[in-house]
């Protein structure tokens, strides 16, 4: 009964979405306020129905109702509750349902909180959201129904892939989808603005917080995925330039560019046409990502050809929305008036450079990800594009951007003095040089780029701190005044400084793990000792243990530094029921200079084990840096100007006689 | 049928977590050769995996290739010779860093071309906008009148 309710609610949601798309769009065209007014309730209803449907599927998972095909294929009655729930989105059908639920959530958020939007803009934004829902709900209903039943019902399910049974991976997809799909709001605003033919500061103030929220979710989602790969896949890789990763990274890059260009629209009324294009591109890349991941085209072009229904459908959606939006752009964008002239050396100019480099870097990722697919389908030639390609193209494009980050905020709007701005950065430059030299002295082996990278990171961190000090006039005013100034800084300023410093912290972490990683592969018997960097690790022995749905061998290790025992860690080789799939749980001990990473390998003769030790220097800085970027987004999101009077309707000034 | 079977095999292999890679018995005693072997194997694709280098993969084929690379290096071959041999055996597909040729021209040149075209567009548009920042347009008569009104009323 419950799956049927879910199925029925999903069909109703589809019908509601058609209504949500067509009626307000027509109403806005006719200028009929009654027709436009149906948009918010329709959006809320659509969300309610999809949420009901999602709840039904979740209940089937919790109850282990194996008569539902999707539950049978992806769940098992022995699984812990959290993985029964995360199993809902651990498969194609369920994750698409989550996708449309997040989409409807964002649409209903506009409906609920968009009270001060101009009515026609609001109606059009919600209508465009509705049209995306129509496309994806029909996709689910026609090709990927999660509520299909099995008769007779099997007694036990087939289980969820054990490497997906992990807390970080349980919340990784919802976060990532909030990011992907959150960009749909920027897309809908861009399309609505193109239809209206009007883009102004109020529009930018509306779009920016939504983009920021989506960007934050995307940042957190990507970081969790990366962290998971780091501790789960067993050798400490944290980024692989895998197509699935690239699928999430491309929208992130463009969303980052969009965040910056929207500032120019808001403050200076310039770059409007470009910002609209970025808003369209950001969500288009989310759709491309959905296509790449969901169509099977990545496993192999042939897998796509074997079962083309889904792939072709998503490809169709992709063409309609991207093609439609770009056609609308080509038609309407020339009518949008641009304003706000500026000199090349200015804050606007710096943000243009930021956008150019981010877009080119995104193009490198895009071309590298899709080139093999396109080449194979056109010529039949198979090539591989891997990390070396991305290091050689993405790297040179992103490095100048990172180098210029500290300079941008120091340039003034409209016209700036580059020399004066760079003079203000002498302290940060000094710190960077010192850090670079120190890095060379500490680890002179490794590539020459490494000390430069460390200096680059330090440069960004120091410049952010210097900027904060300068803004509070810390050195020329009493401490309490400086403190008051510090507290009084707008959220956006805090956000920028924290996020930019976060990028610097992350750069240092990336340098640490890429350039200075240590690896030891050896065979050990219980009692053997191995020196890893400055610490020694003793293999204590192994013992069999059993978990809720797996059995494992656990190897225990004790770490000591300078003769004193510091801690004890373990690593396991697990075999999961019911698939007998083996996985490895690594042992990680975090230290301030990096992670000690131990992996239990295969059995060797004489009761011995192959054991791998890694030392990953400064890897915590990658996670800290991303967390700082997220935090910076938070600060910026709570800036007063997004709440106080920002998107109020522009009124002709009423001149009051002075008393 | 055979293709389906191959796909099924690929699927099973790719769902296995890659934990192991280089085994202790594979490691060469000469650290310099071993370092070269590691660099080379990080640039070779594991042919039965999804986007993994043979250095990272624990698939049997990846192990065979790692051993093969080491054997060739021990024989005294240069890095380029080893790469050429692998390409002659497995095709360009084995290279994670595709060679620069007519077919990969767009791949290698594309990102930088976009940077160049972008810069050019910006430069040309700026030229059209008559160089340096034009002063903002003067106020229209209406606006001037309203400004005067406001200023007067404040006095």
Interface residues (C-beta under 8 A of the other chain):
Chain A: X161 X163 X232 X233 X234 X235 X237 X240 X241 X242 X243 X298 X299 X300 X302 X303 X306 X341 X342 X343 X344 X346 X352 X356 X357 X359 X360 X361 X363 X364 X367 X368 X371 X375 X379 X381 X382 X383 X384 X385 X386 X387 X388 X389 X392 X393 X394 X397 X414 X415 X521 X522 X523 X581 X582 X583 X584 X586 X599 X601 X602 X610 X612 X653 X655 X656 X657 X658
Chain B: X3 X4 X7 X10 X11 X14 X15 X16 X17 X18 X19 X20 X21 X22 X23 X24 X27 X42 X43 X45 X50 X51 X52 X53 X56 X91 X92 X93 X94 X95 X96 X97 X98 X103 X104 X106 X107 X108 X110 X111 X112 X114 X115 X118 X119 X122 X126 X129 X132 X133 X134 X136 X149 X150 X153 X154 X155
